[in-house]
Every structure is written in structure tokens, then in C-alpha cells.
């Protein structure tokens, strides 16, 4: 894992252009593998506990540690999903802004009614994209408070 990614995973910060979508997807795959491994280990511990293993207290502590580690990985995975959605929204916003700027270069008097309607639609899409991203960032902020 790149050092930047390690720092991010510790800091839990949502940033626009810090990582590529493929970095995020790769990290999500790694987390999924770690979660599967933890789940299997937890199942083995649970089976030992149910069968009355002699070192029950040690096994119970290890099982609780696994649960805590699993919860941390799930939180990191959720944040990666937020980050992925954020990057997609930023890309969409940038594309919409570029298209709107391109269309605004045309004199209004030279635009057809259809072009004006399309331009208004693009502006509405841009506003909605910004609103969706704001809700996403607000949800992340709320999760940080919890």
C-alpha cells in the first residue's frame, strides 16, 4: 500500500484528487479479503468456544479483538465507498462545468430554443450534482462524529 494511502486510512479524510479510482478499488478488494479472513478466523474461534475449549477466556478476548478489527475494516470500507462516490461526483461536476462553459461561448442571440433548453438542463444537472456531493460530505462528517 502506498504511504499516502496508509496515511489516509489512518486520517480518515475525504479529499478530491488524492487517489485514483483504481487505488480505491484495489484497497476495497484488499479490505474485502481481510474481512473474509477475519470472518473465517472468527468462525473457528466461535466453534472452539461453543465446544468448551479449555482456554475460553483467552479465546473470548481474541474473538472480541477480531470483532473490533472487523468493525474498523468495515468503517474504512464505508469511507472508501464515500471517497469513490465523491470522486465520481467531482468528475461529473467538472464535465458539466466544461460543457456549460463551452455552450456559454456562443452568443445567446445565435442559440436555438433547443440549445437554450439543453443549457438550462445542464445547469440543473450541475446544481443537483453539487447538492448530492454536499449531502455525501455531510454524511461523512456525521459519521466522523459518531
N, C-alpha and C positions, 0 to 999 in steps of 0.2 A: 504494500500500500504506500503510495507517495506520502512524503512527510506532510505536505499540505492537507491531504485527506485525513491523516491521523490527527493533525491539529484541529481540523474542522469537526471531526467526530467527537473530540473532547469538548470543543467550544459550543457546539450546537448553535451555529449561526447560519442564517439564511442569507446568501449572497448571490447577486445576479450572475456574474460571469466567472466564478471561482473554479468551477469544474465543468467538464463537458457532460452531455447526457450519457455518453458511453461510460465515463468514470462512475457515474451514479448507478447505471445499470450493472456494471461489474461489481460494485460494492454491495448492491442489493442481492446479487447472486451469492456473494460470499456470506452475507448475513443469513440468507436462506439455508445455506449449507451448515453454518454454525448452529442455527436454530434446530435443524434436523438432528445434528449430532447431540445437542443438549437434550432434545426430546427423547432420543434413544437411551442416553445415559440416565435420564430421569426415570424412564420406564423400568430400566434394570434395577435402579435403586428402590423404586416403589415395590417391585416384585420381591426384592430381598426383605424389605420392611414388612410386607404382608406375610412372608414366610417365617417371620420371627428370627431374623439374624441376630447373633449374639451381641454384636456391636451396634445396637439400634440407635443409641444417642449420636454416635459419630455419623451414621448413615443419614439420620434425620437432619443433622447440621449440613451435611453435604447436599442433601436434597433441597433444603431451603436456600443454600447458596446458588444452586442451579436455577431455582425459580427466580431469584433476584437477577442473575445474569441473563436469563431469558427475557425478563421484563425490560432490562436495559437494551438488549438487542432489538426487541420489538419497538421500543421508543426510537432508536436510531433508524430503524427501517421506516417508521412512520415519517420521520423527519426527511429522509431521503425521498420519499414519495412527494412530500410538500415541495422539496427543492426541485424535483423533476417537473412538477406541475408549474412551479414558478418560472423555471427556465422556458417551458413551452409557452407560457403566457407572455413572457418578455419577448420571445421571438415573434409571436403573433402580433403583439403591440408594435414592434419595430417594423414588421412587414406592412401593417395597416398605415402607420405614420408615413412610411415611404410612398405608398400608393396614394395617400391623400395629398402629400406634397407634390407628387408628380401631376396629379389632376388639377391642383390649385395653380399650377404654372400656366394653365390655359385660361385665357381671358373669359370671364363669366359670360360676356355677350356672345362668345363663339361656341358656347356649350349648348348641346341639345337638352331637351327636357329629360330625356333618359339619362344623360350624363350627370345632370344635377341630382336626380333621384338616386343614382348609384353613389354619388359623392356623399349625399346625406346618409345613405345606408352604411357606407364605410365609417363615417363619423360615429354613428350609433354603435357599430361593432367595436370601435375603438373605446368608446365610453364604457361599454359593457365589459370589455376585456380588462380595462383598468379597474372597474368595480370588482370583478371576480378576483383579480390579483390582490386588491386591498382586503377582501374577505379572507383570502388564503393567508396573508401575512398576519391579519388579526387573529385567525385561528391558531397560528403558530405561537403568537405572543401569549394567548390564553393558555396553551399547553405548557409553556415555559413557567407560567405562574403556578401551575399545579404541582 
